[in-house]
Amino acid sequence: MMLLDEILDYNEKFVDEKGFERFETDKFPNKRAVIFTCMDTRLVELLPNALNLKNGDVKMVKNAGAILNDSYDSTMKSILVAIHALQADEVFVIAHHGCGMNGFDTNQFVDVMKEKGIDQKAIDSLEKAPEDWLTGFNDVTANVEQSVRIIENHPLLPEDVPVHGLVIDPATGKLDLVKKGY
């Protein structure tokens, strides 16, 4: 059975058995916060549990590496929507130790894409060269500081919204404070 078929079969039972009822909430975060973090699979359950968060407590925005380089990308848009439309009034940037984007090699990644059938013409057709946007970082703390700084300096961020920076250990859930936004 293919993964999609497994998901659809499970979902049918989940809905029929009303499994959704224990997750009922509204669109507004109970703890009035938005978390920007990495998409790493180790954080899916660990992060909320390490922070004592339940379904509906926060808005969660994720990308590879919790990297924010551009004040006008979809990550920043999501953070601003959480604040202005969904009543979040605190921002948490939480990266993690041992992130795959730490020391990310763009050229090696392009080679992997080519091995998977992406041809050079497709790469050459990009509006931006891969090394200009398919990048990682070399220091997780500096990455968090940069993301915090970009959020804090956004002209549409209200002055009274604190932006915190943290790094989590994906093995233990221990948080290291990088920046306290209060």
C-alpha positions as YAML, in Angstrom:
chain: A
units: angstrom
residues:
- id: 1
  name: MET
  ca: [0.00, 0.00, 0.00]
- id: 2
  name: MET
  ca: [1.26, 3.46, -0.87]
- id: 3
  name: LEU
  ca: [1.62, 6.10, 1.84]
- id: 4
  name: LEU
  ca: [-1.24, 8.25, 0.52]
- id: 5
  name: ASP
  ca: [-3.58, 5.24, 0.58]
- id: 6
  name: GLU
  ca: [-2.53, 4.46, 4.18]
- id: 7
  name: ILE
  ca: [-3.18, 8.07, 5.18]
- id: 8
  name: LEU
  ca: [-6.60, 8.16, 3.52]
- id: 9
  name: ASP
  ca: [-7.64, 4.83, 5.06]
- id: 10
  name: TYR
  ca: [-6.54, 5.98, 8.50]
- id: 11
  name: ASN
  ca: [-8.23, 9.35, 8.06]
- id: 12
  name: GLU
  ca: [-11.55, 7.76, 7.22]
- id: 13
  name: LYS
  ca: [-11.45, 5.78, 10.49]
- id: 14
  name: PHE
  ca: [-10.21, 8.84, 12.41]
- id: 15
  name: VAL
  ca: [-13.20, 10.89, 11.24]
- id: 16
  name: ASP
  ca: [-15.72, 8.04, 11.66]
- id: 17
  name: GLU
  ca: [-14.52, 7.43, 15.23]
- id: 18
  name: LYS
  ca: [-14.53, 11.18, 15.97]
- id: 19
  name: GLY
  ca: [-10.82, 11.21, 16.81]
- id: 20
  name: PHE
  ca: [-10.82, 14.91, 16.01]
- id: 21
  name: GLU
  ca: [-12.88, 15.81, 19.08]
- id: 22
  name: ARG
  ca: [-9.87, 15.85, 21.42]
- id: 23
  name: PHE
  ca: [-8.20, 18.44, 19.16]
- id: 24
  name: GLU
  ca: [-11.08, 20.91, 18.91]
- id: 25
  name: THR
  ca: [-10.02, 24.52, 19.32]
- id: 26
  name: ASP
  ca: [-10.48, 27.78, 17.45]
- id: 27
  name: LYS
  ca: [-8.06, 29.65, 15.19]
- id: 28
  name: PHE
  ca: [-6.74, 31.96, 17.94]
- id: 29
  name: PRO
  ca: [-3.70, 30.76, 19.93]
- id: 30
  name: ASN
  ca: [-4.61, 30.25, 23.60]
- id: 31
  name: LYS
  ca: [-1.18, 31.45, 24.75]
- id: 32
  name: ARG
  ca: [-1.22, 34.32, 22.24]
- id: 33
  name: ALA
  ca: [2.14, 33.42, 20.73]
- id: 34
  name: VAL
  ca: [3.70, 32.41, 17.42]
- id: 35
  name: ILE
  ca: [6.69, 30.09, 17.23]
- id: 36
  name: PHE
  ca: [9.04, 30.09, 14.26]
- id: 37
  name: THR
  ca: [11.06, 26.88, 14.24]
- id: 38
  name: CYS
  ca: [12.68, 24.22, 12.09]
- id: 39
  name: MET
  ca: [10.79, 21.50, 10.24]
- id: 40
  name: ASP
  ca: [13.04, 18.78, 11.73]
- id: 41
  name: THR
  ca: [11.05, 15.63, 12.50]
- id: 42
  name: ARG
  ca: [12.65, 15.35, 15.94]
- id: 43
  name: LEU
  ca: [10.84, 18.53, 16.98]
- id: 44
  name: VAL
  ca: [7.31, 17.57, 15.90]
- id: 45
  name: GLU
  ca: [6.31, 16.23, 19.33]
- id: 46
  name: LEU
  ca: [9.37, 17.13, 21.40]
- id: 47
  name: LEU
  ca: [9.11, 20.91, 21.00]
- id: 48
  name: PRO
  ca: [5.49, 21.30, 22.15]
- id: 49
  name: ASN
  ca: [6.05, 18.90, 25.03]
- id: 50
  name: ALA
  ca: [9.30, 20.59, 26.12]
- id: 51
  name: LEU
  ca: [7.42, 23.92, 26.18]
- id: 52
  name: ASN
  ca: [4.23, 22.56, 27.81]
- id: 53
  name: LEU
  ca: [2.16, 23.43, 24.74]
- id: 54
  name: LYS
  ca: [-1.09, 21.77, 23.78]
- id: 55
  name: ASN
  ca: [-3.09, 21.83, 20.55]
- id: 56
  name: GLY
  ca: [-4.36, 25.37, 20.01]
- id: 57
  name: ASP
  ca: [-1.86, 27.09, 22.30]
- id: 58
  name: VAL
  ca: [0.36, 28.72, 19.65]
- id: 59
  name: LYS
  ca: [0.71, 29.34, 15.94]
- id: 60
  name: MET
  ca: [3.61, 27.31, 14.55]
- id: 61
  name: VAL
  ca: [5.61, 28.44, 11.49]
- id: 62
  name: LYS
  ca: [8.32, 26.13, 10.17]
- id: 63
  name: ASN
  ca: [11.00, 25.99, 7.52]
- id: 64
  name: ALA
  ca: [14.32, 24.25, 6.97]
- id: 65
  name: GLY
  ca: [16.64, 25.53, 9.70]
- id: 66
  name: ALA
  ca: [14.38, 28.21, 11.19]
- id: 67
  name: ILE
  ca: [16.24, 30.55, 8.85]
- id: 68
  name: LEU
  ca: [14.86, 34.00, 8.14]
- id: 69
  name: ASN
  ca: [16.88, 35.94, 5.57]
- id: 70
  name: ASP
  ca: [14.20, 38.09, 3.98]
- id: 71
  name: SER
  ca: [11.78, 40.49, 5.67]
- id: 72
  name: TYR
  ca: [9.26, 39.85, 2.92]
- id: 73
  name: ASP
  ca: [9.13, 36.08, 2.58]
- id: 74
  name: SER
  ca: [6.29, 33.72, 3.51]
- id: 75
  name: THR
  ca: [7.71, 33.12, 6.99]
- id: 76
  name: MET
  ca: [7.56, 36.80, 7.89]
- id: 77
  name: LYS
  ca: [4.10, 37.04, 6.34]
- id: 78
  name: SER
  ca: [2.91, 34.18, 8.54]
- id: 79
  name: ILE
  ca: [4.36, 35.79, 11.68]
- id: 80
  name: LEU
  ca: [2.66, 39.10, 10.85]
- id: 81
  name: VAL
  ca: [-0.67, 37.37, 10.16]
- id: 82
  name: ALA
  ca: [-0.42, 35.58, 13.52]
- id: 83
  name: ILE
  ca: [0.12, 38.94, 15.24]
- id: 84
  name: HIS
  ca: [-2.30, 41.19, 13.39]
- id: 85
  name: ALA
  ca: [-5.12, 38.78, 12.51]
- id: 86
  name: LEU
  ca: [-4.86, 35.98, 15.06]
- id: 87
  name: GLN
  ca: [-4.10, 37.77, 18.34]
- id: 88
  name: ALA
  ca: [-0.53, 36.54, 18.91]
- id: 89
  name: ASP
  ca: [1.41, 39.05, 20.96]
- id: 90
  name: GLU
  ca: [4.77, 37.27, 21.42]
- id: 91
  name: VAL
  ca: [7.19, 35.70, 18.94]
- id: 92
  name: PHE
  ca: [9.54, 32.82, 19.69]
- id: 93
  name: VAL
  ca: [12.34, 31.87, 17.30]
- id: 94
  name: ILE
  ca: [13.46, 28.35, 18.22]
- id: 95
  name: ALA
  ca: [16.23, 26.63, 16.28]
- id: 96
  name: HIS
  ca: [17.96, 23.43, 17.37]
- id: 97
  name: HIS
  ca: [21.36, 21.90, 17.87]
- id: 98
  name: GLY
  ca: [22.42, 19.39, 15.23]
- id: 99
  name: CYS
  ca: [20.37, 21.02, 12.48]
- id: 100
  name: GLY
  ca: [20.91, 19.75, 8.95]
- id: 101
  name: MET
  ca: [21.10, 23.34, 7.72]
- id: 102
  name: ASN
  ca: [24.16, 23.96, 9.90]
- id: 103
  name: GLY
  ca: [27.06, 23.75, 7.45]
- id: 104
  name: PHE
  ca: [24.68, 23.13, 4.54]
- id: 105
  name: ASP
  ca: [26.60, 22.76, 1.27]
- id: 106
  name: THR
  ca: [24.64, 24.31, -1.61]
- id: 107
  name: ASN
  ca: [26.81, 22.76, -4.33]
- id: 108
  name: GLN
  ca: [26.45, 19.31, -2.82]
- id: 109
  name: PHE
  ca: [22.68, 19.82, -2.61]
- id: 110
  name: VAL
  ca: [22.54, 20.81, -6.29]
- id: 111
  name: ASP
  ca: [24.47, 17.62, -7.10]
- id: 112
  name: VAL
  ca: [21.89, 15.57, -5.17]
- id: 113
  name: MET
  ca: [19.09, 17.24, -7.12]
- id: 114
  name: LYS
  ca: [20.85, 16.37, -10.38]
- id: 115
  name: GLU
  ca: [21.17, 12.75, -9.22]
- id: 116
  name: LYS
  ca: [17.40, 12.78, -8.70]
- id: 117
  name: GLY
  ca: [16.80, 13.87, -12.28]
- id: 118
  name: ILE
  ca: [16.84, 17.68, -12.15]
- id: 119
  name: ASP
  ca: [18.77, 18.78, -15.21]
- id: 120
  name: GLN
  ca: [21.14, 21.71, -15.51]
- id: 121
  name: LYS
  ca: [18.64, 23.57, -17.73]
- id: 122
  name: ALA
  ca: [16.18, 23.68, -14.84]
- id: 123
  name: ILE
  ca: [18.86, 24.99, -12.51]
- id: 124
  name: ASP
  ca: [19.97, 27.59, -15.08]
- id: 125
  name: SER
  ca: [16.35, 28.73, -15.50]
- id: 126
  name: LEU
  ca: [16.04, 29.80, -11.86]
- id: 127
  name: GLU
  ca: [15.51, 33.51, -11.22]
- id: 128
  name: LYS
  ca: [18.11, 33.31, -8.44]
- id: 129
  name: ALA
  ca: [21.27, 31.22, -8.39]
- id: 130
  name: PRO
  ca: [21.08, 28.38, -5.84]
- id: 131
  name: GLU
  ca: [23.96, 29.86, -3.82]
- id: 132
  name: ASP
  ca: [21.90, 33.02, -3.37]
- id: 133
  name: TRP
  ca: [18.96, 31.31, -1.65]
- id: 134
  name: LEU
  ca: [19.55, 27.59, -1.01]
- id: 135
  name: THR
  ca: [21.80, 28.31, 1.92]
- id: 136
  name: GLY
  ca: [22.21, 27.28, 5.52]
- id: 137
  name: PHE
  ca: [24.20, 28.71, 8.41]
- id: 138
  name: ASN
  ca: [27.44, 28.03, 10.27]
- id: 139
  name: ASP
  ca: [26.39, 28.89, 13.82]
- id: 140
  name: VAL
  ca: [22.96, 28.09, 15.25]
- id: 141
  name: THR
  ca: [23.09, 30.93, 17.80]
- id: 142
  name: ALA
  ca: [24.02, 33.48, 15.13]
- id: 143
  name: ASN
  ca: [21.19, 32.13, 12.96]
- id: 144
  name: VAL
  ca: [18.68, 32.69, 15.78]
- id: 145
  name: GLU
  ca: [20.07, 36.17, 16.43]
- id: 146
  name: GLN
  ca: [19.71, 37.04, 12.73]
- id: 147
  name: SER
  ca: [16.11, 35.78, 12.57]
- id: 148
  name: VAL
  ca: [15.21, 37.67, 15.76]
- id: 149
  name: ARG
  ca: [16.81, 40.85, 14.42]
- id: 150
  name: ILE
  ca: [14.91, 40.65, 11.10]
- id: 151
  name: ILE
  ca: [11.59, 40.16, 12.91]
- id: 152
  name: GLU
  ca: [12.27, 42.89, 15.48]
- id: 153
  name: ASN
  ca: [13.21, 45.38, 12.78]
- id: 154
  name: HIS
  ca: [10.25, 44.72, 10.52]
- id: 155
  name: PRO
  ca: [8.30, 47.97, 10.03]
- id: 156
  name: LEU
  ca: [4.98, 46.14, 10.52]
- id: 157
  name: LEU
  ca: [5.88, 44.55, 13.86]
- id: 158
  name: PRO
  ca: [4.22, 46.44, 16.73]
- id: 159
  name: GLU
  ca: [6.77, 47.89, 19.15]
- id: 160
  name: ASP
  ca: [5.21, 46.12, 22.14]
- id: 161
  name: VAL
  ca: [5.59, 42.59, 20.68]
- id: 162
  name: PRO
  ca: [8.58, 40.83, 22.26]
- id: 163
  name: VAL
  ca: [10.70, 38.56, 20.07]
- id: 164
  name: HIS
  ca: [12.57, 35.80, 21.90]
- id: 165
  name: GLY
  ca: [15.35, 33.58, 20.58]
- id: 166
  name: LEU
  ca: [16.10, 30.07, 21.80]
- id: 167
  name: VAL
  ca: [17.91, 26.90, 20.78]
- id: 168
  name: ILE
  ca: [16.53, 23.48, 21.75]
- id: 169
  name: ASP
  ca: [18.46, 20.25, 22.15]
- id: 170
  name: PRO
  ca: [16.60, 17.69, 20.00]
- id: 171
  name: ALA
  ca: [17.81, 14.83, 22.23]
- id: 172
  name: THR
  ca: [16.71, 16.22, 25.61]
- id: 173
  name: GLY
  ca: [14.39, 19.16, 24.93]
- id: 174
  name: LYS
  ca: [16.63, 21.50, 26.96]
- id: 175
  name: LEU
  ca: [16.26, 25.12, 25.91]
- id: 176
  name: ASP
  ca: [19.16, 27.57, 25.70]
- id: 177
  name: LEU
  ca: [18.13, 31.22, 25.84]
- id: 178
  name: VAL
  ca: [19.70, 33.34, 23.10]
- id: 179
  name: LYS
  ca: [17.58, 36.48, 23.47]
- id: 180
  name: LYS
  ca: [14.91, 37.45, 25.96]
- id: 181
  name: GLY
  ca: [12.61, 39.84, 24.15]
- id: 182
  name: TYR
  ca: [11.09, 41.54, 27.20]
...
